[in-house]
Every structure is written in C-alpha cells, then in structure tokens.
Amino acid sequence: MSLDPQQSHWLISGQQWAEERRNDLLQAWQVLQTSYEQRTLPSRVDLTQSVMLTSLGALLLPNVLVILASRKGRKLVFDTVETILATILVFLLLSIVLGLPIGAVYLMIKAISYFLASLWSLPAVQAAVAAARSSFASS
C-alpha cells in the first residue's frame, strides 16, 4: 500500500477540491435558474449528493461566520457546545456508575463459578460428594 499522493484516489489537492466545489455550485445555480424559469421544483435527478452538500455548506458557512463574528453569537455557540458536552459526559458518568453493581455481580458470579470448578477438581471433594450422595440415596 503506497502513500504516494499522486497514486491515491481519495487524496485530492486543494485546487482540485476547490474546482469541484465551484462546479457543484455552478450546477446548483443552473438547476435553480431552470426551476425558477419553469416555475417547478427541481427533480432529484438534477441534483447529486455532492451538489446538495456543497450548496448546503455554501448557505451555512456565511451564517455561521456572522454568528461567530459577534460576541453574543460566540457566547451562545460556546455555551451550547458546553451544554451538549456536559450532558454527554453526565450520561457517560451515570452509565459507568450505574453499571458498577452489574459488573460487581458478574465478577462475583464468575469468581464463585471458578472457585467451585477448582474445588470440584480436587479428588477429596469428589469422594465426599459421592459419599454424601450414596448416604442420601440409601436413606
């Protein structure tokens, strides 16, 4: 497996990436003009996934930049990210803490089964169990 950028199909240059995005935006603009002139919605065949994602990115990027340009917008974004991260971490902590008793019970059952298996492997214990069974069977 070679790591040569010239031979990698998934690795493209910045210029090639920009050219593909420009072509996607031009195609989206043409579809928009055609659907405006015909007064119809564009069909799904006209828009590829790449065109739709590039158009969505082109619409979202200026909005995000405007929000991040203001002090209140940055505070709102960072508070939102902090709240989401704190919620995820609380759920992670709760799952760990609530999972501890289940893990302890599992480990205890495994330890008891290991202890009984090792105890059963002793010949003296097997003889004592056989004697107990025969005494219960005879009575």
C-alpha positions as CSV (number, residue, x, y, z in Angstrom):
1,M,0.0,0.0,0.0
2,S,1.7,3.2,-1.1
3,L,1.2,6.6,0.5
4,D,2.2,8.5,-2.6
5,P,-0.3,11.4,-3.1
6,Q,-0.1,11.0,-6.9
7,Q,-1.4,7.5,-6.7
8,S,-4.1,7.9,-4.0
9,H,-7.5,8.2,-5.5
10,W,-9.1,9.6,-2.3
11,L,-6.5,12.3,-1.7
12,I,-7.0,15.3,-3.9
13,S,-5.3,18.7,-4.0
14,G,-6.8,21.8,-2.6
15,Q,-7.0,23.3,-6.1
16,Q,-8.9,20.2,-7.4
17,W,-11.2,20.3,-4.4
18,A,-12.0,24.0,-5.0
19,E,-12.6,23.3,-8.7
20,E,-15.1,20.5,-7.8
21,R,-16.9,22.8,-5.3
22,R,-17.1,25.6,-7.9
23,N,-18.5,23.1,-10.5
24,D,-21.1,21.9,-7.9
25,L,-22.1,25.5,-7.2
26,L,-22.4,26.3,-10.9
27,Q,-24.5,23.2,-11.4
28,A,-26.8,24.1,-8.5
29,W,-27.1,27.7,-9.8
30,Q,-28.2,26.3,-13.3
31,V,-30.7,24.0,-11.7
32,L,-32.1,26.9,-9.6
33,Q,-32.4,29.1,-12.7
34,T,-34.1,26.4,-14.7
35,S,-36.6,25.6,-12.0
36,Y,-37.3,29.3,-11.5
37,E,-37.9,29.9,-15.2
38,Q,-40.2,26.8,-15.4
39,R,-41.8,27.6,-12.0
40,T,-41.3,24.0,-10.8
41,L,-39.3,22.3,-8.1
42,P,-36.0,20.7,-9.3
43,S,-36.1,17.0,-9.6
44,R,-33.8,14.8,-7.5
45,V,-32.1,13.5,-10.7
46,D,-30.8,17.0,-11.4
47,L,-29.1,17.4,-8.0
48,T,-26.4,15.0,-7.0
49,Q,-25.4,14.5,-3.4
50,S,-22.2,16.4,-3.9
51,V,-24.1,19.4,-5.3
52,M,-26.6,19.4,-2.5
53,L,-23.9,19.1,0.2
54,T,-21.9,21.9,-1.4
55,S,-24.9,24.1,-1.7
56,L,-25.8,23.5,1.9
57,G,-22.3,24.3,3.0
58,A,-22.4,27.5,1.0
59,L,-25.6,28.5,2.7
60,L,-24.5,27.6,6.2
61,L,-20.9,28.9,6.2
62,P,-21.8,32.7,5.9
63,N,-24.5,32.3,8.6
64,V,-22.0,30.6,11.0
65,L,-19.4,33.3,10.3
66,V,-21.9,36.0,11.0
67,I,-22.9,34.3,14.3
68,L,-19.3,33.9,15.3
69,A,-18.5,37.5,14.4
70,S,-20.5,38.9,17.2
71,R,-19.6,38.5,20.9
72,K,-23.1,37.3,21.8
73,G,-23.1,34.8,19.0
74,R,-19.8,33.3,20.1
75,K,-21.0,33.1,23.7
76,L,-24.2,31.4,22.5
77,V,-22.3,28.9,20.4
78,F,-19.8,28.1,23.1
79,D,-22.5,27.8,25.8
80,T,-24.5,25.5,23.5
81,V,-21.4,23.3,22.8
82,E,-20.5,23.3,26.5
83,T,-24.1,22.2,27.5
84,I,-24.1,19.4,24.9
85,L,-20.7,18.2,26.0
86,A,-21.7,18.4,29.7
87,T,-24.9,16.4,29.0
88,I,-22.9,13.7,27.2
89,L,-20.4,13.5,30.0
90,V,-23.1,13.2,32.6
91,F,-24.8,10.4,30.8
92,L,-21.4,8.7,30.4
93,L,-20.7,9.0,34.1
94,L,-24.2,7.8,35.0
95,S,-23.8,4.8,32.8
96,I,-20.4,3.9,34.4
97,V,-21.7,4.4,37.9
98,L,-24.9,2.5,37.4
99,G,-23.0,-0.2,35.6
100,L,-20.7,-0.8,38.5
101,P,-23.1,-3.0,40.6
102,I,-23.9,-5.1,37.5
103,G,-20.2,-5.6,36.9
104,A,-19.6,-6.5,40.5
105,V,-22.4,-9.1,40.4
106,Y,-21.0,-10.5,37.2
107,L,-17.4,-10.7,38.7
108,M,-18.8,-12.3,41.9
109,I,-20.6,-15.0,39.9
110,K,-17.5,-15.7,37.8
111,A,-15.4,-15.9,40.9
112,I,-17.8,-18.3,42.6
113,S,-18.0,-20.5,39.5
114,Y,-14.2,-20.5,39.2
115,F,-13.9,-21.4,42.9
116,L,-16.4,-24.2,42.6
117,A,-14.8,-25.6,39.5
118,S,-11.4,-25.6,41.1
119,L,-12.9,-27.1,44.3
120,W,-14.7,-29.8,42.3
121,S,-11.4,-30.8,40.6
122,L,-10.0,-32.0,44.0
123,P,-10.3,-35.8,44.4
124,A,-11.2,-35.5,48.1
125,V,-14.1,-33.2,47.4
126,Q,-15.4,-35.6,44.6
127,A,-15.1,-38.5,47.1
128,A,-17.0,-36.5,49.8
129,V,-19.8,-35.6,47.3
130,A,-20.1,-39.2,46.2
131,A,-20.3,-40.4,49.8
132,A,-23.0,-37.8,50.6
133,R,-25.0,-38.8,47.5
134,S,-24.8,-42.5,48.4
135,S,-25.8,-41.8,52.0
136,F,-28.8,-39.8,50.8
137,A,-29.7,-42.4,48.3
138,S,-29.7,-45.2,50.9
139,S,-31.9,-43.4,53.3
